[in-house]
Amino acid sequence: MTAVLQHPGYEEERMQRVAGQLPGREVQAGMLLSLMGQPQHYSYPSIFIYGHRASGKSHVMHVLLKELELPHATVSCVECVSVTLLFEQVLLSFFGCDAASLLPCSPSLSDFVRIYRQQCSQTPAKETRYIVMDKAELLRDADTNLLPALLRLQELVEDNVTVILLSEIVWDNFRPNTGCFEPLLLNFPDYSKGELQQILSQDRHPSYSAEFYSSYINILLGVFYSVCRDLRELRRLAALNFSKFCEPLAEGKVKETDTHKLWKNIEPHLKKAMQTVYLREVSSLQWEQMQQMEEKEAGALRGVDTHSAVALDDFLRIAAYLASYNPARTDKRFFLKHHGKIRKTNFLKKNEKTSNHLLGPKPFPLDRLLAIFYSVVDSRVAPTASIFSQISSLVTLQLLTQVSHNDQLNAPKYKCAVSMDFICAISRTVNFDIVKYLYDFL
């Protein structure tokens, strides 16, 4: 339920509108309004707001400043790569283009303060002006005098101005070694499960009821909340997997109220999607393409006796990883069933001490990749054109890298481009113990 925001300087209707846009952040918004005070009053010179990524810091500030119509300048420290851009953005927001044009080509802090004071004498502030510095941790790499000056800018320019710093790190790791004016600190904690449920449920698809989408979010949080509290990541996962959740409903197999059947259908897909949480080896678009390829190639794997019916590219990625990180001389030991006795003293070189994983992936020819692939899937997949097209798709998705020269048309070479954690997650989905087949772990 939305909490009530109250402030003597603003109408009740406007505060209700603000509270409706800040689910789960009503307490922090109320504390911030208390620090800011009424529009015409002097506010504290600087406020430091910190919290983890996607905890609502920028959103709360944007809603408050926009809905309450407060004069403000929002500066992204990522976009403002120099102090010149920072000073221009502030002067442009408060005083217009003419004021910003007064800055010299390479302005100093004293130039900015001088021009600001000149403009203030011409147009004094009737309300508190706010300068919001997003991603403020990047200011630590700027000139040593910039951050201390911003923290006490109200004193320097003799104007009713407040600087608000938004950061993902705590103030103890932010404070300059030379000392500075101490800002007021305000923490934004992570969203609780109930708050995430409330926020994500607002993104419902217009073709489905609010109760149906809310039940989907509840299922999604039941799987991912223990490993992920990031609102942006959860929102991405919700949008990415909703079509899969709705498949039985679109086919007319179940109704919206059959939550148990819908859960049974989406559960394996969500567990597999858990491998992509916080991983950026593949993007959302690549993940969708991979899922489409898996469904397209599912028919080719129906005759394969594996622990589960999985997509063709899972085994190709596993085979590519083994070919990149195992020496070619070990293939007989790992993948040939009737290789006879191989003495361990002959198999392992005494002077071999460097791990292949530390040296990085090695290139391998196409015929070696296919040989390992057929061994991994028990040699019961017929060599079809779909396998070769799948290899091309993996190269397109940058999961494989082609390293052969242009003159090697008959013998292309590839290199695996995924991490150990990524391939272990894929191996778990097909019940394949990849560690037993890696030379470094013997």
Salt bridges, closest charged atoms under 4 A:
GLU11 OE1 - ARG14 NE 3.88
GLU67 OE1 - ARG17 NE 2.94
GLU69 OE1 - ARG14 NH2 4.00
ASP111 OD1 - ARG114 NH2 3.47
GLU155 OE1 - ARG152 NH2 2.68
GLU158 OE1 - ARG117 NH2 3.13
ASP159 OD2 - ARG129 NH1 2.80
GLU168 OE2 - LYS135 NZ 2.81
ASP172 OD1 - ARG175 NH1 3.62
GLU182 OE2 - ARG175 NE 2.93
ASP190 OD1 - HIS52 ND1 3.14
ASP203 OD2 - ARG235 NE 2.79
ASP230 OD2 - ARG53 NH1 2.42
GLU233 OE2 - ARG236 NH2 2.97
GLU233 OE1 - ARG280 NH2 2.90
GLU247 OE1 - LYS244 NZ 3.57
GLU251 OE1 - LYS253 NZ 3.04
GLU267 OE2 - LYS271 NZ 3.21
GLU294 OE2 - LYS272 NZ 2.82
GLU294 OE2 - ARG317 NH2 3.91
GLU295 OE2 - LYS244 NZ 3.32
ASP305 OD2 - ARG380 NH2 3.71
ASP313 OD2 - ARG317 NH2 3.06
ASP314 OD2 - LYS272 NZ 3.41
ASP314 OD1 - ARG317 NH2 2.56
ASP331 OD2 - ARG368 NE 2.61
GLU352 OE1 - ARG329 NH2 2.72
ASP378 OD1 - LYS337 NZ 3.08
ASP378 OD2 - ARG380 NH2 2.27
ASP440 OD2 - HIS357 ND1 2.57
